[in-house]
């Protein structure tokens, strides 16, 4: 690449702008042939589903009111009176199911291909934590509509948690904010759903991607 301004011949590598160097370092990296198969796409699909959940959730928080008096009414208003609100809420509800499915299938593929072995043990741990956070998103989000299905479904979930030996009762009481599901539970679930869990997910994703970048894609089975 020549410099037409002074005809000094090929431009030195240092003359490339930062964007080109960043593109070369981050994006211009070959993908192994075995990783181009369908079963290797579920990690990326899970990330796409997470991004879609974040975007649709941001729109829902503009109208949702996390109080026992207004939660159900705000969801009803979103679904029936906000323009395209029914569509955004449907994307968020069904996207949660799809995201969980993608993460589970991705981890099954990683296990079957033994991609969790040395030197990727920490990446596997990060993936397990990401699965736990994904399931926590589903549990906390399930209660937010504050209807009969949400209330009794969450009651059953908390009953199961109480059966965990030694720490189950303590964890359930901490999460619920008392002995029964109520206003404190709704507030805690909403705070976890829109603040604590997204921050945790972001940190784990950055660690996950950094390790993939550093170690490369695992080899075939």
N, C-alpha and C positions, 0 to 999 in steps of 0.2 A: 504494500500500500504506500504510494508515493505522496509527498507533500507538495501540492501544486503551487503553494504560495512562494516557496523559495527554491524548489527543485533540488532538494537535498537528498533525494533518493528515498528508500524505504523508511517509514516512520519507526522509531524505537518502540518496544513494547510499553514503555512507561508513558507514551503519549495517548494510549487508549484511555477513555474516560472510565470512571468508577463503575458505571452501569454495565459496560461491556465486560469488565473484569469480574463483576459480581455474577453476571449471567453465565460466564464461562465456568466459574468456580462452583456455582450452586446448581444450575440447570443443565449445562452441557456435560452430562455424564452418561455413558452408555449403560443400558439396562441389559443384564444377561438374558439370553434367549429363553431359558427355563422360567424366568420371572415374568415373561410376557403371556403366560397362560392365564386362563380365566380364574383359576383358584388363587392366584396371587393378587387379585384385584380387590379382595374384600377389605383389606386394610385401608386402601384409598377410598373405597365406597363408605366405610364407616366414618372416615374423616369428613367426607362430603356430607353425610347425614348429620354429623355433629354441627357443621357449619350452617346447614339448613335449619337445624333446631335453634341455634343461637339467633339467627336472623328472624325467624318466625316468633321466637320467644320475646325478642325486643319489641315487636309490634304488639304482642298481647299485653305486655306490661304497661303499655300506654293507657289501657282501659281497665285492667284487672285491679280490684280492690281487695287486699288480703285481710278482710275482717269477716267474722262469722255473720254479721248483719248484711254485708254487701257482696260477699264472694260469689254466691250463686247468682245473684241478680246481675253482677257485672259480666259473668260468663254468658248468661242469657242475652244480655245486651250485645255482647260481641258477636254472638252467633246469629242474631236476628235483626240487628239494627245498624251495626257498623258495616260500611261498604266492603264487601269481600271478607268480612270478619269470619264468616263460616268457613271460607276456604283456608284462611291462615290458620284458624284453630284446627281444622281437619289435617292440614299438613303437619302441624305440631304434634297432634295426638298420634297419627299413624306413623309419623317420622320417628317417634320414640320407639315404637315396636320394630321398625325397620333397622334402626341404629343398633338396638340390642341384638337383633338377629345377625347383622353384619359382623359385629364384634365377636360373637360366639363362633360363627363360621370361620372367621379369620384365625381365632385361637386354635380351633380344631385343625386347621391347615398347618399352623405352626407346629403343633404337637405331632401330627402325622409325619411331617417332613423332618422332624427332629431339629428344627431351627432354634430350639431353646437351649441347646447344648453349648459348651464352651466355643467361643468366648462371649456368648450372648445371654448368659444367665441373668444379668441385671436387666436386660431388655425384656426378658420374659417376666421378671418381677414387675416391671413397669406396666406390661400388658395386663397382668392379673389385676393390678391396682386400677388400671383404666376400666377393666370389666366391672370391678366393684363400684367405681364411680358412676358408670353407665347405669347399673342396676339401681343405685341410689337416686339417680335422676328420675327413674321410673317410679320408685316408691314415693318420693316427695311430691312429684308432679301429680300423682294419682289422687291425692287428697285435695288439691287446690280448687276443683270445681265445687266442692262442698255440697254435694248432693248425697242421696241415700247410698248410692253405689260407692262413692268415694269414702264416705264415713265408715260404712260397715266393712268394706274391703281393707281399709287401713286398720280397723280394729282387729281384724283377723291377722294381719301382718304383725302388729304389735304383740298379739298373743303368741305367735310363733317365736318372736324374738325373746319373749319372757321365758321360754322353755330352754334357752341356751344355758348350760350349766354354769354356776357360779356368778357370771356377770350379766346374764340375760335380763334379770329384773332391773338391775341398775341401769343398763343401756336403754331399756324401754322407758323407764321413768325419765331419764335424761332427754330422750328424744321427744316424748309426749309432753313433758313439762308438768307432769302430775300423774294421777292414777287413771284418768280417762281422757279421751281425745276431746279437745275443746279449743278455745281461742288461742291459748299458748301453743298448742300443737300446730295450728294453722300458721301462726306467725313464724315458728321455728322451721317448718317445712318450706315456707315461702323464702325465708332468708337463706336457707341452705340451697334451695333450688336456683336462685338467681344470683347468689354471691359466693357462698362457700364452695359449692361443687364446681361452678365454672372456673373459679380461680385454681382449684385443685386440678381440674381437667387440663387447663392450659399449661400448668407446670409439668404435668406428667407427659403431655404431648410433646412439649419442647425437649424433654429428656429422651423420650422415645425416638423422636426424629434425629436428635443429635447422635444417639448411639447407632441408629441405622446408617447415618451418613459416615460415621467414623469406622464402623465395622463392615459396611457394605451389605448387600443382599445375600442371604444364605444360599448355599449351593443346592442342587437338586437332591432328591431323596437317594 
